[in-house]
Amino acid sequence: MENKPNLKSICVLRLSAIGDVCHALSTVQLIQRTYPNTHITWIMGKVEAQLLSDLPGVEVIVFDKSLGLKGMKAVWQQLSKRRFDYLLHMQVALRASILTLGIKAKMKLGFSWKRAKEAQWLFTNKKLPAHQAEHVLDNFNEFARYLGCIETVPQWQIPLSSNDELIRDTLPQRYIVISPAASKDERNWLAERYAEVADYVIEKGVGVVICGAPTEREQVLAQSIQSHSKNSLINLVGHTTLKQLCVVLKNAQCVIAPDSGPAHMATTQGTPVIGLYAHSNPHRTGPYNSLDTVVSVYDEVALEQFGKRPEELKWGARVKGSDLMSRISTDKVKQMVERFI
């Protein structure tokens, strides 16, 4: 651990994805509280900036990965006359590491040797000490700890405007959110089971809102859930900005979701999440404040595939299979929903 009370500037590199950026936000804002006079620059992806570009006291530099090298050069040009005290290299993807080549910093701090995947260690001149932190958020907090920050309960402040809040007027007084889509289809729960849980909730007098991104695959999934449901669901898939989605999540009784951005966005808003997990360890990637309401089959599948308990596996180990989510029963999800409706 180092203590640098006279830090003048820090550059944070965490480009994506929404969930991981939400985890990183708590670390960035912890550093901000510890070093209120330090200038913080955060390089993030184009989509992520839609949510966090107006963070108080943080300069956001947008990297458009679709532009490839041209996008990198645009970032380098913006920072060409800058030299940071620290670059916090919080993403192991090779693309992110290459991006660091054009960023000048006295100290380029990366993950510990064991967790610096994709040769991240080649692009940093300082590594975090070895540690046992399991959750992704706690791994990010190791950067703050290295800088001398005292760990606290994670906090998030995402600015939401009065215009963003207007979407609340279009929603029921009481409702849950189903955010059904993960980044890969095999990590989605079954449409008919989402529908069964939705009907169960509506029979209890609580509304159901489906949310998601404006992609064809997410719209098709939402339509499939509606077709299996006996009731009318409020379909907001593709109809909200990320800021508006925050408002929708903030006012929900709870959120049901696989490992996805909205699950972690809900956590930033203080809303309980019923996470649905099969492929990854929820103790590593689950909704940080709702690990006790996760419905997971990861442990049993890991035992089948590796012959080991999760704590015996290498950090980040995933299990494989296209039908693993079908092992999650509707009864278990209904039991969790009961806590919140």
N, C-alpha and C positions, 0 to 999 in steps of 0.2 A: 504494500500500500504506500502511495505517495501522497503528500499533502502540498499542494501548490496554491497557496493563498493569493498569489499575485498573478494568476492566470488572466491574460488579457483577451485571448481569443481561442475558441474551440470550434472545430469543424466536425460535425457528425455525419457519417455516411451510413445511412440505412435507407435504401431505395424503395423496397417493397417487402412483403405484400401488406395489405391493409391490416391484417391481424398483427403481424410482426411490428409494423409501424406503430400500432396502438400500444404494444408492449414497450417499444422504445420510447414512446412519449413520456411514460412515467419516469424513465431514467433521465431523459433530457430535462424534464421539469424539476426533478430532484437536484440536478446539477445547477439549474437556474436558481433554485431557492438557496442553494449553498453558496453560489458565486453570483450574486445579483448584478455585479458590475462587469462580469465577463461577457464579451460579445459572442453569441452562439450562432453559428451558421449551420443549417441542416440541408444536406443534399438528399432529395427524395424523388420518387417517380412522379409522373404526370398525374396519374389517377389519385395517388396518395395526397398530392398537393391540393386536390379538390376539397379534401377534408381539413388539411392542416396548414394551408398557405398563410393564414392570418393569425398564427399563434403569437400572442403578445411577447415581445422581447426576443423573438427568434427570426433571423433572416433565413428565408427558405429559397433555395436554389433548385429549380426544377430540371431534372434530367429526363429527356424523352428517349427511352431506349429504342423506340422504333426508328430513330434516325441513325442508330449505330455509331460509327466513329464521328460523324458530323455532330451528333448529340453530345458526345464526350468533349469535342473541341469547343462547343458552345459553353459548356461548364468551365473548361479550362480558361477560356477567354475572360469569363466573368471574374475568375479568381486569379488572373495572371499577375496582378500587382499585390497579392495578399500572401502573407506567411503566417500560419497559425502556430500557436504554442502546442496544440494537440490536434491530431486527426484521430477521431474515434472510429475505427474501421469495424463497423458492426454488421457486416454482411460478408459471408464467405464465398458468394458466387464469383466466378472468375471475372465476369464483366465488371463487377463492382471493384475488384482489385485492380483491373487495368485502369479504371477511372481514377484511382488514387495516384497514378503515375504523374498526372498533370496537376496535382494539388501539393503545394509546398507547406510543410509543417516540420517543426523541430522534432516532434515525437509522433510517430505513426503507431498507434496502439491497436493491437489485434487480439483475437481470442487466444486462449492458452494453447500450448503445443498440441494437446490431444484433440482440441475442438476446432483448430484452424484448418478446416477442410479445403479442398480445391487449391492447395498450395498457398493459402492466404499468408502463411508465414514468410513467403518470399517478398511480400509487399509491405511488411511492417518492420520497424526497428525496435519494437518493444512488444512483449506478449504479456497478457494477463497471467498472474500466478495460477497454478493448478488449483482447482476448487471442485466442490461436490454439488454445486447448484444444479438442480434438475430442470426446473421450468425455464422456458425461453426468456421470460421476463426477468427471472433471477439472474440468468446469464448476462443479460444486458446490464443489470444493476451492478455487476462486477466492475464495469467501466467506471461507474460513479464511485464505487467503493475505492477503486484504485486512485481516484482523484481526491480522496479524503472525505467524501460525502458520508454522512451517517445514515444508515438504512432506516427507512420509515415504512409504514404501510403505504403501498402504492397509491398515488393520487393522479388524477387526470383532469385537465381543464381544456376542453375543446370549445372554442368560441361559437356560439349559436346566435343568430340575429333574430329580431322580432319577425322578420319575413319567413325565416326557417320555421319558427314556432307556429305559424298560421296553419300548417298542415294538421295540427292537433284538433282544429275545429271540424275537420272532416271525418274524425274517427269516433268510435263508440266511447262511452264513458269508461267501460271496462273491456279490455281485450288482451289476448296474447298474440305474440308474433311467431309465425313459422317462417324461418329463413331456410328453405329446404336444400339449397345447392351448395356443395363444396366445390373446390377447384377442379376436381375430377369426378366423373359420374359414378365411379365405383365406390366413392365415399359418401354418396347420397343414400339416405334411407328410402324405403319403397313408397311410391306415391299413394298407394291404397292405405298404407299404414298412417301416413301423415293425415290422410282424409279421415280415417277412423278416429284418430285423436282429436282432430278438428271438430268432428260431429259430437264427440264426447264433451268437449269444452262448451260448444254452443248449447247443448242440452242443459248445461249448468247455468245458462244465462249470461255467458261471457262471449264476446265477439272474437273472431279470428281474422288476423291480417297476414297475408303472405307478402313477403318482400324479397327483392333480389335485383340483380343487374339487368340491363336491357339487352341481354344476349338471347339468341334464339333458343339455346338449350335451357336457359332458366325460364323463359316464357312457356316453353313446351311442358316443362316440369310442373309449373304452376297450373297450367290448363289441365294437366293430367290429374293433379290433386283435386281440382274443382270438379272434374268429371266423375271422380270416385266418391265425392261428398254428397250427402243428402241435403245439405244446407248451402246457403249463399255465403261465400267467403269474400272478403275484401282483398282484391288483387292489386297490389301496388308495385309489382315487379316491373322495373323499368320506368316507373313514374315518379321517382323521387331523386333528388340530389343526395349526395352522401351526408350533407348537413341535415337535410330534411329527414333522412333515414335515422340519424341520431335522435331526432325529436320523437319519431315513431317508436324507436326502441326504448327511449327514456321513460315514456309514459305507459309502457306495457306492464302487465302483471308479471310476465316472464317471457322468455324467448326460447324456442325450440330450434336447434340448429346443429348440423355436423360441424366439423372443424372448418371454420370459415371466417371471413372478415367480420360480418355482422355479429357473430357470437362474441368477438372481442370488442367490437364497438359498443355492444350492450353493456359489457363490463365497465367500460369507461363512463357509462351513464348511470351506473349503480343498479342496473336491472339484473335480476337473477337469470341464469341461463341453464337450460337443460341440454347439455352437450351430448351428442350421439357419436360414439367413437368405436372404431374397430381396427383401423389400420395403424394408428399411431398412439403412443402412450399419452393419455390425458394428463398425467402428472407432468408431462413435458410441454404439451401444446394445448391443454384444456383451458376453458374460461377461468381466469386466475382466481376470481372470488367465488366461483361456483363449482369447485371440484367435488364438493359433497353431493351435488345433484346431477353429476354426469352419469349417463347410462352407457356402460362400456362393456365390450366383449374382448377387448384387447388382451387382457391377461390370459384368458383361456386359449385364445388363438396363438399367442406367443408360446405358451406351454406346448401346444400341439406341434407348432412348426419348428421351434428351436429346442424344445425339451428343457427350457429354462424359465424361471420366473422373471418378470420385467426388470426387477432390480439387479438381476444377474447379467442382463444383456448390455451390449455396448450402447452408450448414450445415443439417442436418435434412431434406434433400431425400429424399422417398420415391418409389419407382416404383409403378406401378399395374398390376393384373392379377389375375384370380381363379385362375389356374392356374400362377403363377410357381414355387410350391414343387415342382411336378412336375419341374422341371428338376434338382432335387437327386437324384443317383443313389444307389442303395443301396451300390454298390461304394465310393464315396468315404466314406460313413459307416462302412462295415465297416473300411476302412483306418484310420480314426481310432480306432475301437473297439479295434483290434488293439494299440494303444499301451498300453491299460489292462487288458486281460484276458489 
